[in-house]
Amino acid sequence: MRHTAAIAAALILLVTTSTAQTSWYKFSKAFVEKNYSSDSAIGKLKAAKFSPGPTHFPTPATDEGCGGTDFEIHLGIQDKDMTKPAGASVASGRMTSVANWGVVAEPANVVTTARSDYDAFSTQSISFTGYYRVWNEGHDHGSTAPSNPNHVLELHPAWQYTSGSKSKSMLSSVRPPKMYAGYGASHFRPLLTSIDSAHWLKAYQDSQFVYVQLKKADNFYQLPVVVTAIKDVSGGKIATVDVFSDANHTNRIYQGLSVVVAAGTPYATKLAVGQKTFILGLFSVNLRNAIDLSSGATKTSPADIKDALEFFAFGRPLNPAVKNGTCTTDTGSND
């Protein structure tokens, strides 16, 4: 009897913990309609000003970079400083009010000249082009810096900016950093399987907002995949892939994941149907798809939006996948 009670208590704790890891967020449908492309999450973001933060360079220079040192920079934009369409009071937010809420634009592989531009243009109106990423890395509450407001909506990566007469494309910078390694199967396997087992990726909507349930999870992952289809979309391509948890591509754990590749990046021509490969990138929820999939859904009966899950590809990883922030190799998904 004592053993049974202990098992029951453990199951209750497991369910409670799983539930506690998810939160609901709201996103302006008018903002999505205005800023997303018609068939992809690639789009533009305009702001009156922004706050650049420090560049995440590895220290020392030989570090593999799996502790967050990913050569990116946070350009923080408060919600009030964003250009929003009429009827959009806020672009995104928590269900309850949170101070210092906004959006972050994140250029990749930042070099000195781009860094100087961001510092110079930070108080001027600017337009960014990139991939709208929706994910909860844990930046949705707590203390903030001007460059990193509370947020779950990012333009990540951002690969072009225009401010006044100055315009610069950085598509060639959207690639895996040379010394960086993303998380492997010990992280992405439980994340992907929990979508079906815990049923946490859901959404509903009203006239103004689409409400999306997100699970707190990590940033960069490295996935072993097999490409099953490829199609062109605005600003890039979408490859449909099956995901595996081993380097030999024998243990399939997820089917039909959409992988987004930006046109003009080094990886744009590398994928082919039938290919077995490895991809470094970011998970996201496509809000345009979330709106379509949750049509008619309500707060008491939210819709399953599993098909809104995406993965933005930076390219083939250059280092073995890791399982923690100290660069310990994840042998479950090595390249």
NORRA-V837299 format. One line per field, one symbol per residue. ss: DSSP state (H for helix, E for strand, C for the rest). burial: + if it has 24 or more other ideal C-beta (glycine too) atoms within 12 Angstrom, else -. Layout:
ss = ???
burial = ???
//
This chain:
ss = CHHHHHHHHHHHHHHHHHHHCEEEEEEEHHHHHHHECCCCCEEEEEECCCEEEEECCCCCCCCCCCCCCCCCEEEEEEHHHECCCCCCCCCEEECCCCCCEEEEEEECCCCHHHHHHHHHHCCCCEEEEEEEEECECCCCCCCCECCECECCEEEEEEEEEEECCEEEECHHHCCCCCCCCCECHHHHHHHHHHHHHCCCCEEEECCCEEEEEEEECCCEEEEEEEEEEEEEECCEEEEEEEEECCCCCCCEEEEEEEEEEECCCCCCCCCCCCCEEEEEEEEEECHHHHHHHCCCCECCECEECHHHEEEEEEECCCCCCECCCCCCECHHHCC
burial = ---------------------++++++++-+++++++--++++++++-+++++-++++----+++++++++++++++++-++++---+-++++++--+-+++++++++++---++-++--++---++++++++++++-+++--+-++++++++++++++++-+----+-++-+++++-++++++++++++++-++--+-++++++--+++++++++++++++++++++-+--+-+++++++++++++-+--+++-++++++++-++++--+----+++++++++++++++++++--+----++-++-++++++++++-+++++---+-++-++++
//
